[in-house]
Amino acid sequence: MEKRILGNNLEVSALGLGCMGFTQSYPPFSDKNEAIKTIRKAVELGVTFFDTAEVYSMFKNEELVGEALQPFGNDVVIATKFGYNMPDIHFEGNARPVELSSRPETIRMAIEGSLRRLRRECIDLYYQHRVDPNVPVEEVAETMSALIKEGKVLHWGLSEASPTTIRRAHQVCPVTAVQSEYSLWYRNPEKELLPALEELGIGFVPFSPLGKAILTGRFNANTTFDSSDFRATIPRFQKENLQHNAEIIDYVNQLATEKGTTPARIALAWLLAQKPWIVPIPGTKREERIKENIGAANITFQAEELSEIRQRLDDIQIVGGRYPEEQERLTGL
């Protein structure tokens, strides 16, 4: 697979793998051995960029990713995230809740745990998972600068941060990548975020590039989600909204037919066509989906096609929030 450069010379595969779904949010979950096999198959297929976080399944996701990728050493890039005051789940009776925290001491505790679970000597890309309103981002950047000098972090980034916050952080310690949602059905980053990243030379890593699977052709206007599925809590997936939003599903399916490919490949190829410093991280638990997704790197759009797609997207109104209200408040966008 072709490689792309994020920010200050972090080379990764053009498509990464979001690993959250192996243990969280999208049941049923794979058996551990099957999940490890799938992650290792992704490496065989050319994926070198893997995304996790300490908060995913309370450390379990990092443990899985660390075990799966240990044989590949520095041939793969692992991104993980800090930003929560996590309870020590190994201490019986500790009922301390998970809460936002990017205090220096919290970050230092977090990185030691992540290094251990990921079986690494340093973190390739370390994101602040959510901006902490109680800790100036300059202080976070100073902590990152110290960790980079100590050899515990190679690159750092922010997730769901506003352009203003990113600029402040970047002035203190250069930011390599910013992660946020971006897809054919969520294009808000185009307004202010992408121009700011281009100006600053920062890479962009879209999560949910397949719209939490809405752009894969698997769902339609009448789809319902089990209560254990995270999507059941998201306004834009709820019945009336989904029936309205099905217009984007139909359009992506139409594009796929015209191109002789799959809707998922259309959605990912469109993202890749936006900027050479964009690296989507679609999540999946299935080997066949990984094969399908990486095929997007071979699909190209002519300028005229991209212009036509953009005009059509501008006419499609997506209704409903992308998170439940209480989670939406934690984003900086």
N, C-alpha and C positions, 0 to 999 in steps of 0.2 A: 504494500500500500504506500501511496505517496506520503511524504512527511510534511509537516507544517511547523513554523516557528512561532512560539508564543513569547511576546515581550522580549526580554533580555536573553535571547538565544536558548530557549528551552525547546528542544526538538521533540516532537511527538507525532504519532500517526495521525492522519487527517481526520480519522474518526476514533474516538475513545470508547470506553465501556463504563457506563454508570452502574455501580455494583449494589446500590441500595436495595433493589428489588429482590436480591437473593435472600434477604432476611427480614425485610420490612415493607409494609404498605400494600404490597400486591400479592396476596396469597392466591393459590397454595405455594409454599416455599419448597425449594429443591432440597433433597437429601444432601448433607454436607459433602459427601464424596462426589455426588453428581455435580454439585455447584463448583467444586474444585476442578473437576474434569472440564466443565464448560469454560471456566476462566482460562485454564491452560490452553484449551482449544482456540480461544480468541487470540492468544499470543501466536500460536502456530499459523493463524490466518492473517497475521500482520498487525494486530492491534498492539500498541506499546504504551497506551495511556489509560490508566485505570483510576476511577474516582470512588472514594469512600468517605467516611466521617466517623469520629468517635461516638457521636450520638446515635448513629444508626444501630438500632437494636441493642443499645447500651453496651457498646464495645464489640459485640459479636461480629459485626460486619467487618471491622478492621482485622479481627482475628482470622476470619475466613480468607480475606484478601491476602493477608500476610502469609498464611500457609500456602495458598494457591500459587503465589508469585515468587516465593522464596527461591525456587530453582533457577530463576531467570536473572537474579541479581540486578545489576545496573543496566541490563538490556531493556528494562521496562521502567516507565515513569509512574509513580504512585502519587496521587493527590489525596490529601485528607484535610480535615477541618477541625478547628478549635472554636471556642466561643461560648461554652456552657460550663457552669459549675456543676460537674457531674458527681453524683453520689458514688461512694466506693461500694459497689455491689457485692464485694467480697467480705464486707463487714456486716455481720448479721445484726439485723434490727435497725440499720441505718435507713431512716425514712426521709432523709433530706431530699427535697424535690430538685429536678433539673431546672436551672434558671440561667438566663443570659449572664455571662461574665467574661470580659476580656481583660481583667486585671493581670498585671505581669505575673503574679504568683500563680494565678489560675492557668495561664498559658504555659508556664514552665512545668507545672504538674501535668498538664494535658500532653505536652510533647513527649515527656518521658514515657507515658503510657502508650502513646501512639507508636513510638519507636519500638517499644517492646512487642506490641501486638503485631506490627507490620514486619517485624524481624529485619529492620533496616538500621543502618548507622546514621542516616540522615533522611529527612523528609524532602522529597523532590519538589513538591509544590504544596505549600501550607496556607490554606484559606482561613480567613476569619468568616465563620459560618453565617453569622448575622451581626450587624453593627450593634454595639453595646452603647446605648445612649448615656450611660453613666461613666464611660471611660473615653476620653478624647482619642480619636483615631491616631493622632500624632504619638500618643503614648504607646498604642499598639504597634505602630510602625517602628518606634524605637526598640521595642522588645524584639521585633522581627530582625532588625538590624543586628542586635546583639546575638541572636540565635544563628544568623548567617555567619557572623564572624567566628562563632564557636564551632561551626561546621555541623550544626544540627539541622539546619534548613538550607536548601539550595536556592529556592525561589519562594515568593509568597504572593498571595492574592486576596481578594475580597469577594464575597458572595452577596448578591442582592443589595449592593451599595449604590448610592446616588453619585452622579458625576462630581458634585461638590466634595463629598467625602473621599472619593477616589483621588481627586486632585490634592487634597490635604495630605493624604497618606503618602502619595507618590513623591511629594516634596521632601519627605523625611527619609523614606527608604523606597527605592524604585519598585513599583508593582509589576509583576510579570503577567498576571492574568486576572480577569474578573469573570465570575460565573453568575449567570442569571438565566431566567427562562426566556426562550426565544424560539419561535416556530412560525409556521404559516398561520397559526391561529392565535399567536400572541406576539405582536410586533412592536410593542411599546419601546423596546430598547433603541429602535431606529430614530426616535425623536431627539434624544439628547445623549444617551449612553454611548452608542456606537461612534458618533462624531468625536466625543471626548476621548475615547479609547484610541481612535485613529490618530488624533493630535498628539497624544502622549506616548504612542508606540506600545500600547498594552494589548495583549491578546484577549480574545473573548471565547469563553467556553459555555455554549448554550446547554443548559440542562432541560429535560423534557422536550427535546427537539422534535419528538413525534407527538407532542401534545398529550402526554400520558396515554399514548396508544390510540388516540382518537384519529390520528392520521395514517394508521396502518391498514385501513380497510376492514378491520375486525368488527367495528361497531356501526350502528345506524341509529336513526331517530328514535327507535323503540327499545334500545338497549337499556337494561337496568343493572345496577351494581349491588352486589351483596354488601351487607352492613360492615363486614370485615375488610372490605376494599376501601382504601383511602379515597378513591374517586367518589364514593357515595356521599362524602361530606363537602365536596367541592360544588359551589353554586352552578358553574357552567355545565356540569354533568347531570344536574337534576332535571327531571322529566321535561318540563315545559321549556327550559332553556336548551336542553339537548335537542329537542325537536326543532327549535329555531336554528341552532348551530349546525344542524345536519347539512346545511348548505355548503359548508366548507368540506365536509366529508365527501359529498357528491362531486364537488369540483376537483378535489385531489384524485378521486377515483377516475374522473374524466381525463385528467392530465396523464395518469398512469396508463390508461388505455391508448391514448394518443402516442405516448412514448414507447409503448410495448414493454412496460416494466411494472413494478409494484408501487402502490401508494407510499409505502415507507421510503422507498428509494427516491421517489419524487421529493418528499418532504426534506430528506437529508441532503440531496443534491442541490436543492434550492438554497439551503443554508450555506453550503460550501461555496456556492456561486456568489454569495453576497460580498465576502471579503476573504483574502488569502490568509488572514490571521484569525479566522473563526474555526474552532474545532468542536463540533458537537459531540456529546457523550450520551448516545441513546442507551437506555437500560433494557436488558432482557435477561431471562434465565435460560434461554433455549439456544442451542447451537445453531439450529437452522435459521433463527432470526438474526444471529450474528452474521452468518454468511449473507443473508439478504441485505442487512444494513451496510456492510462494507462494500457491497456492489454499487452503492450510491456514488462512490468515489469515481466510478467509470462513466457516470452520466453527465453530460454537459448540456447547457442551455445557450442558445444564441441570444445576443442582446435584445433582439426583437421579441423573443419568447419571454425573457425576463420582464420586459416592459409590459407585455400583454398580461402576464400573471399579476404584476403589481396593480395594474388597473382593475383587474377583476377582484383582487383581494380588497382593494379600497372600497368596493361596492358591497362587500359582505360584512355585516355587522355581527360581531360575536357578543352574546349577552351572558351575564353572570360573572362573578369574581373568579379569579384563578386559585384562590385559597379560601377556606372558611375565614370569617371576618377577624377572629382573634389572631390568626396567623398572618393575615394580610398586614396587620399593624406592625409586624416585626420586620417588614421589608423596607428598604430605603427608596423604593421606586414609586 
